[in-house]
Amino acid sequence: MAMSSKTLNVGLRDVGFSLLCIVSVAAILPVQFVSLIVFDTIGLDQFIPSTVIYTVVPAVVVTAIPAIVAARQYNRRGSQVITAVVFIAAILASILVWSGFFVIG
């Protein structure tokens, strides 16, 4: 059987990196909790909007590790795209979790 030139060559490193991205986005809830505690302890929660505390900061934190790994493993354009996708997924997950807390509370 002849192989098509459009076959996808996915290695173990790619699968591991994909798992890292998924686990990173799934960790948004503990990171939101830590972000809340840190900003409340420092006292900056009075000056910074809650949207930044609950969505932007946790999304940046959980995107950092996949972005660093992507920069080492893929080319520049690929790592930028991967970082953007992980950041958008983290923002959406944090908005979903944040809105869930206000519905429950």
Residue, then its C-alpha position, 0 to 999 in steps of 0.5 A: m500500500a502506497m503512503s500518501s504524502k499528506t500523512l501526519n507524522v506525530g511523534l511522542r514529543d508532540v503527544g507529550f507536548s499536547l498533554l502538557c498544554i491540556v494539563s496547563v489549561a486544566a490547572i486554571l482553577p488552582v492558579q485563579f485561587v493562588s492569584l486571588i490570595v496573592f493579590d488579596t494579601i498584597g492589597l492590590d485587589q483594591f486597585i486592579p479590576s477583578t477581571v485581570i485578577y481572575t482571567v488575565v493573570p491566571a491565563v498568563v501563568v498557565t501559558a508560560i510553561p507551554a510557551i517556553v517548551a514550544a519555543r525550544q521544540y518548534n520553530r518561531r512561527g509554530s511556537q507563536v501560534i501554539t502560545a496564542v492558542v493555549f492563551i486563548a484556551a486559558i482565557l476561555a477556561s478562566i472566564l468559564v470557571w470565574s462565571g461558574f463561581f459567581v453563579i454558585g456563590 
